[in-house]
Amino acid sequence: MQLTEVAFRYHRKSPWVLRDVSFTLPAGVTEVTGRNGAGKSTLLRLLAGLRSPTRGTITGRPARVGYAPERFPVDQPFTVSAYLKHMAAIRGTAEASIATWADRLRFDHLLNVKLPDLSKGSAQKVGLAQALMADPTLLILDEPFAGLDAQTRDELPALITDLADAGTTVVVSDHQRVIEAVPGITRVRIEEATLAQAITASDNAVMEGVLEVVVSVEDMEAVEAKLRAEGYEVRRPQ
Amino acid sequence: MIALARFQVSGYVRSLRVLQPLIVAFLFITMILLQKPASAKLAAGTLGDVAAFMFPVWAWASRALLDTQPDEQRSLSATAAGARTTPAFAGLIAAYTVNLALGAIVLAVPTLYAGSANVSGKAIIAGLALNALVAAAATMLGAWTSRAILPDPGISLLALLGGAAAILLLSLGPLGWLAIPMVEWLKAGHDGPTALVDALPALAAHIAIWTALVATAYILTRRTRP
């Protein structure tokens, strides 16, 4: 998927949210970072095809797009089950996928609950399920970890990388900094209305820094072992 | 497309928004339509009157149905539907289906009365066809005032009422070809069953062309605003 000189603003007189964005979306997982209001959600909506660029072009969007919004719209007169059945029908997906994703995302006990009665985290799971159940080739997740319980939050990165390994292109924005621990992801940053910086996974090796930790002599062995166990390279001063 | 239309109708019915036009329809039936017309001429005229009265109600119902989905759900439906024009078509199918059902409820009594007043079968079919066409035109007015096109609820309501009033006023004057021929069909209906049958082809062509043009413009606009 290719973005060529993409610029976007919501209204003719409003400021540009994105300007001169040229970028090839790589395979695998891409994390979009940036401060609040930088335009992350707008970029995600452009990628999902929910907005058209004011200028420039976006080409090569896969046919099956899954999009999970930052806030799932709970103000709808359906139970979770009825809602997901409708979404499965719209996507032409078998209803069996509802049970699969309800189980994987741990909300199978909420299938008969009405959408307005869901907690924020549970609603987030329904939003994820409707995006995931169509076996999307492009998956756009806007702040997917917000409000999730600890167990699902811990399991979701592995689920995302599994999908990426199976060929799905995944784009995630994440303020909770859950996805950043995942190895091999591409990171792009929106700054001053453009993709100012793109740090790829291979660049991370160059970005290593040295941190000195002062500990008592008797704790040195224990701290060294602990840091090594967590994957850090530990060197003793010569 | 049909699945998305069904989802929208289901949301509209379950949210009980459907009660609003139903209450108006039942008031219309009990206060006016239950009075039996004295002649075949009046019975045929009633079929045209229903189309004129229901025009703003159908437009209102269409707008309410299309606005039942929250904005973010419109986005989810759009990604789920795939093609960019699918949500626009699905919304129109949903709104038109609901409007046809509303029309069927309102027209049941006038159709029975027309039958018992010896209005010819041809004239009754002409009256029902006229209503089906007017319902499509009204659906389009409602669609143009829905939140996807006019996000501000105040402006949208003003556009709905103003649009219905403008269509009525335009149809009175020399710029009648710009609007749907409301005055012409009311006149044809009240001129009797034969006049209604004779006038139908021209009326139908006018309403169909108007609806097709407005629908095309709507779909082209709506596809850029999921």
Boltz contact constraints between the chains, C-beta under 6 A:
constraints:
  - contact:
      token1: [A, 48]
      token2: [B, 79]
      max_distance: 6.0
  - contact:
      token1: [A, 50]
      token2: [B, 75]
      max_distance: 6.0
  - contact:
      token1: [A, 50]
      token2: [B, 226]
      max_distance: 6.0
  - contact:
      token1: [A, 52]
      token2: [B, 224]
      max_distance: 6.0
  - contact:
      token1: [A, 65]
      token2: [B, 79]
      max_distance: 6.0
  - contact:
      token1: [A, 67]
      token2: [B, 79]
      max_distance: 6.0
  - contact:
      token1: [A, 69]
      token2: [B, 72]
      max_distance: 6.0
  - contact:
      token1: [A, 73]
      token2: [B, 70]
      max_distance: 6.0
  - contact:
      token1: [A, 73]
      token2: [B, 72]
      max_distance: 6.0
  - contact:
      token1: [A, 73]
      token2: [B, 73]
      max_distance: 6.0
  - contact:
      token1: [A, 75]
      token2: [B, 70]
      max_distance: 6.0
  - contact:
      token1: [A, 77]
      token2: [B, 14]
      max_distance: 6.0
  - contact:
      token1: [A, 77]
      token2: [B, 15]
      max_distance: 6.0
  - contact:
      token1: [A, 86]
      token2: [B, 7]
      max_distance: 6.0
  - contact:
      token1: [A, 87]
      token2: [B, 80]
      max_distance: 6.0
  - contact:
      token1: [A, 89]
      token2: [B, 3]
      max_distance: 6.0
  - contact:
      token1: [A, 90]
      token2: [B, 3]
      max_distance: 6.0
  - contact:
      token1: [A, 90]
      token2: [B, 4]
      max_distance: 6.0
  - contact:
      token1: [A, 90]
      token2: [B, 80]
      max_distance: 6.0
  - contact:
      token1: [A, 90]
      token2: [B, 81]
      max_distance: 6.0
  - contact:
      token1: [A, 91]
      token2: [B, 80]
      max_distance: 6.0
